[in-house]
Amino acid sequence: MAERGVAEGEFSSEDLDGFTVRFAALADGLALQRLRQAPPLNTEDARRHLNRLIETELRQRS
């Protein structure tokens, strides 16, 4: 999805391959943390963390 967004000009990324690895790693880690609840994590907070990564790494094009 990120690759398509860059290809269609929706946003840009200096390191798209690195972004996808970091996104997957964060998503996996948050899923495990959510499942184990150690430390406690709710779905809203997990989504907020993922969205922050997206906003930080993918720049919207004007």
Short mmCIF file of the C-alpha atoms (twelve columns), coordinates in Angstrom:
data_MODEL
# 
_entry.id   MODEL 
# 
loop_
_atom_site.group_PDB 
_atom_site.id 
_atom_site.type_symbol 
_atom_site.label_atom_id 
_atom_site.label_alt_id 
_atom_site.label_comp_id 
_atom_site.label_asym_id 
_atom_site.label_seq_id 
_atom_site.Cartn_x 
_atom_site.Cartn_y 
_atom_site.Cartn_z 
_atom_site.pdbx_PDB_model_num 
ATOM 1  C CA . MET A 1  0.000  0.000   0.000  1 
ATOM 2  C CA . ALA A 2  2.851  2.385   0.826  1 
ATOM 3  C CA . GLU A 3  4.561  1.586   -2.468 1 
ATOM 4  C CA . ARG A 4  1.352  2.307   -4.374 1 
ATOM 5  C CA . GLY A 5  0.893  5.611   -2.521 1 
ATOM 6  C CA . VAL A 6  4.403  6.708   -3.488 1 
ATOM 7  C CA . ALA A 7  3.910  5.534   -7.094 1 
ATOM 8  C CA . GLU A 8  0.624  7.459   -7.348 1 
ATOM 9  C CA . GLY A 9  2.172  10.595  -5.861 1 
ATOM 10 C CA . GLU A 10 0.110  10.603  -2.673 1 
ATOM 11 C CA . PHE A 11 3.224  10.904  -0.518 1 
ATOM 12 C CA . SER A 12 6.978  10.485  -0.650 1 
ATOM 13 C CA . SER A 13 9.480  8.480   1.328  1 
ATOM 14 C CA . GLU A 14 13.265 8.696   1.483  1 
ATOM 15 C CA . ASP A 15 13.513 5.009   2.489  1 
ATOM 16 C CA . LEU A 16 10.375 3.084   1.536  1 
ATOM 17 C CA . ASP A 17 11.933 -0.351  2.071  1 
ATOM 18 C CA . GLY A 18 13.136 0.689   5.517  1 
ATOM 19 C CA . PHE A 19 9.729  2.162   6.323  1 
ATOM 20 C CA . THR A 20 7.958  -1.103  5.527  1 
ATOM 21 C CA . VAL A 21 10.366 -3.051  7.756  1 
ATOM 22 C CA . ARG A 22 9.940  -0.565  10.629 1 
ATOM 23 C CA . PHE A 23 6.145  -0.504  10.213 1 
ATOM 24 C CA . ALA A 24 5.918  -4.310  10.257 1 
ATOM 25 C CA . ALA A 25 8.226  -4.546  13.265 1 
ATOM 26 C CA . LEU A 26 6.250  -1.946  15.200 1 
ATOM 27 C CA . ALA A 27 2.916  -3.545  14.276 1 
ATOM 28 C CA . ASP A 28 4.164  -6.994  15.325 1 
ATOM 29 C CA . GLY A 29 5.567  -5.670  18.584 1 
ATOM 30 C CA . LEU A 30 2.413  -3.751  19.417 1 
ATOM 31 C CA . ALA A 31 0.266  -6.802  18.631 1 
ATOM 32 C CA . LEU A 32 2.306  -8.924  21.045 1 
ATOM 33 C CA . GLN A 33 2.199  -6.227  23.694 1 
ATOM 34 C CA . ARG A 34 -1.585 -5.909  23.236 1 
ATOM 35 C CA . LEU A 35 -2.019 -9.667  23.511 1 
ATOM 36 C CA . ARG A 36 0.175  -10.051 26.592 1 
ATOM 37 C CA . GLN A 37 -0.919 -6.761  28.209 1 
ATOM 38 C CA . ALA A 38 2.591  -6.333  29.580 1 
ATOM 39 C CA . PRO A 39 2.642  -3.364  29.800 1 
ATOM 40 C CA . PRO A 40 -1.057 -2.665  29.224 1 
ATOM 41 C CA . LEU A 41 -1.897 -1.373  25.738 1 
ATOM 42 C CA . ASN A 42 -5.288 -0.651  24.214 1 
ATOM 43 C CA . THR A 43 -6.132 -0.682  20.514 1 
ATOM 44 C CA . GLU A 44 -6.503 3.096   20.328 1 
ATOM 45 C CA . ASP A 45 -2.994 3.666   21.694 1 
ATOM 46 C CA . ALA A 46 -1.513 1.037   19.368 1 
ATOM 47 C CA . ARG A 47 -3.126 2.758   16.367 1 
ATOM 48 C CA . ARG A 48 -1.813 6.103   17.579 1 
ATOM 49 C CA . HIS A 49 1.735  4.715   17.630 1 
ATOM 50 C CA . LEU A 50 1.378  3.304   14.102 1 
ATOM 51 C CA . ASN A 51 -0.119 6.541   12.795 1 
ATOM 52 C CA . ARG A 52 2.734  8.541   14.301 1 
ATOM 53 C CA . LEU A 53 5.259  6.374   12.473 1 
ATOM 54 C CA . ILE A 54 3.359  6.863   9.205  1 
ATOM 55 C CA . GLU A 55 3.120  10.625  9.678  1 
ATOM 56 C CA . THR A 56 6.803  10.846  10.562 1 
ATOM 57 C CA . GLU A 57 8.121  8.741   7.685  1 
ATOM 58 C CA . LEU A 58 5.724  9.333   4.796  1 
ATOM 59 C CA . ARG A 59 5.520  12.928  3.615  1 
ATOM 60 C CA . GLN A 60 2.294  14.076  2.001  1 
ATOM 61 C CA . ARG A 61 2.762  15.732  -1.328 1 
ATOM 62 C CA . SER A 62 1.010  19.045  -1.931 1 
# 
